[in-house]
Amino acid sequence: MTSIGFQLYSLHAVEDSLPTVIERVGETGFEGVELAGLDDADADEVGEALASADLELAAAHVGLETLEEDLDETAETYRELGCEDIVVPWLEPEEFESVESVEAAAERLNAVASDLAAHDLSLHYHNHDQEFVELDGEPALSHLLAATDDDVGLELDLGWAGAAGYDPLAYLDEHAERVRLVHLKDYDGDAGEAAVVGEGDLDIEAAVDSVRDHGFDWLVYEAEEGPDSYETLTHAADVVRTYW
């Protein structure tokens, strides 16, 4: 059964502490949150906030370099929180400039995925738009999926896929076997930019239906505008009430 989550990066500039932000999310219809770092909070504080807010931990975004340099401690921290899925949120555009650079990035992801598996953690990769540059007639992201092991999942960001000029739901269907986590984000196809959910070209109802039909674990709302205001969360909660 698919659950609806909120990516906490959406409020990363709010002055409140992470536990306080988590408590605010718990007042909405979201069922879980996806972490984007712990800020100054420790794992115990975050765990207590999640329990108090009755929220599950959908996943955690962690930089690839952090995983490579400090995997054991990082894995231990997130396992303490009951986390099962780690997501690499970004790789630089130059990683996708050639098939060779994509294959090199894939090797790094494969190595980290193997190490995380020893901690009962799964690895996923979250896209932006740079992964959709065409290499040999297909998106670099498709080359990345082909070059990574099957246990490296894809957290498809629908908004960035659409902003890059691709049909996000068609791409989701094509690679559904590698997906358990999906980012709900909108896009302006003419401008080639991400957009506030409900203000762009994404068919939100169709996206929700697709995610549910595939039986993915989580649909995670993310906003890139207004990270310093709870109005971002209010809008997100409205989307959940309307479409979920």
N, C-alpha and C positions, 0 to 999 in steps of 0.2 A: 504494500500500500504506500503510495507516494505521500510524502509530507511536504509542507511549505515552510521555508526558512528565510532568514534575513541575514544578508552579509553585513557584518558590523563595520566594514570599511566605509559603508554608506554614511556613517556618523563619526568618522575618524577625527573630525575637527571639533566635535562637541567638547566643551570644557569639562564635563562630568567624568568621573572615573569609569573605567570599563564595567565594574560591577553595577554601577548605577545605570549605565546605558542598557545593560542586559535586563535589569529590572523593568525599565521602560518598555523594552520590546515585549516582555512578558505580559504587559497590559493590553496587548493587541491580539489579533487572531493568529499570529505566527506560532508555529509549533517548535521551532528550533532556531538556532543561530549558527552562522559560519564565522569563525574567528579570522581576524587579520592581524595577528600578533596579540600579545598580552599587555601591551603598554607597561605601566608600572605595577600592575597587579600580579600577585603570585597565583599559582595554580589553585591553591586552597580557596582564595577569595573568589576566583572565577567559578570554581566548582560550587561553592555555597550560593553564589548569585544565580547560577543555572538552576539549582535545586529549588531555591526560593521562588524563582520566576516560573517554575514548572516548564522549563525549556530543555529540549535535547540539543546535543552538539552535532550539527550536521557534518561538519568537516572543519579543517583549519588550513588557511593559506600560509605557507612557509616558503621563503626564498630558497632556490636551489643551492646557492652558495652556503647558506646556513645549514642545510641538510648535509652537504658534503663535508663541511668543516666541523660540525658538532652534532652528528646524527644521533648518537646514543642518548645524550642528555635531552636533546629536543624530543626524541621519540618517547622517552620516559615521562617528560612533562605532559605531553598530550595524551599518553595512555592513562596517566593519573586522572585526567578529565573524562575518561571514557571515550576518547576520540578513536575512530577506526579509519578515518580517511584524511590523508594529507594532500594538499593541492599546491603545486608550483604555480604561482599566479602570473608569472611574467618571465619571458626571455627576451633579450634585446633583439631589435630588428635584424642586426647583422647575422644572427643565428639562422636566419631564414633566407639568406641571400643566394645560396646555392644548395644543390643536393648534398654536397660534401659537408657543408656546415650544419645542415639539418641532421645528417647521419651522426655527426659528432655530438650534437645536442642529444640525440636519441641514446647514444652510448652512456652519457651522463645520467639520463633519466633511468635507463635500465639498471645501472649500478646502484643508484639510490633506492629504486623500487625493491631490488633484491635485499638490500640491507634493512629496509623498513619491514619487509615481510618477516624478518626474524623477530620483530617486535609486534607482530600481528597488526601491522598498519599497511594500508594500501596507498599507492601513489596515483595521483591524477594530474593532468595538465590543463590549465585554464588559458584560453586564447584571448587575444585582442584582435586587431585587424592585420597586424604585420604578418601573421601566419598564413594569410590568404594570397600572398604574392604567388604568381604562377611560376612553377618550375617544371619544365618538360610537359607543359600542357595541363597541369593540375595543381591545386593549392599546395603550398609548402606544408600545411598542416596535414594533408593526406599523406605526404611523404613521411612526416614525423610518425604518424600512426603506423605506417607500413614498416618503419625501421625500429619501432619500439616493440617490446614484448607485449603479449596480450594482457599481462597484468598491470600495464601502465594505462590507466583510464583517461578518458577525455571528459572534462567538465566544460561542455560547450556553452559559450556565452552567445546567446541568440542575437543580442543587439550588435555585438561587434562583428559577428558573421554577416548580418544584414548590412551593416555599414560598409563592409568590404565588398559588397556587391553580390553576395551569394544568398540564395533562398535558405534561411536558417533552419526551417522545419524540414526541408528536403535533405539538407546536410545532416541533420539530426537523425532522420530516418535511415540514411545511408550508412551511418556509423553507430547505430544504436547498440550494437554488441559491445562497444567499448565505453558506453556511457552509463553511469549511475547517478550523476549529479549534473544539473542543468542550471545555468544562470538566466533568470528572467530579466532581460534588459531590452529596451526598445531602440529603434534606430530611425534616422532620417536618411533614406536612400539617396535623395538628391544631393545632400550635403556630404554624404559619406561619414556621418558622425553618429555616435550613440545619442540616445534621447531619453527623456523621462518616460517611464512606462505609461502608456496610454496617450502619449502625445506624438507618436511616430507612426511608422508603417507596419509594425508587427501586429499580426492578428492574435491578440492575447488569448481570446477564447480558444482558438485553434491550437495555440501553443500549450495551454493548460490541458486540453484534450489529448494532445500528442504525448505529453509527458505521462499522463495517467494511463493512456492506452499501452504505452511501452512498459509501464510498471517501474519506472526509475525510482530510486530511493528518495531523492530530494529535488524540488524546484526551489531555487534560492533567488530571492529578489535582491537586486543590487542597483544602487543609484550612484552616479558620479557627480551629480550636481547637488549643492546644498548640504555638504557633509558637516557643516557647523550648526545645523538647525534641526530640531525635532520635527519641523514641518515635513522633512523628508520621510520620517517614520510615519507621520499622520497620513501622508499620501500613499505610502506603501500599504498601510493598514486598510485604506479605502479600496485599493486594488484587490486585496485579499477578500474583503467583504463582497466585492462586485463579481469577481471571477472564480473564487475558490469554493 
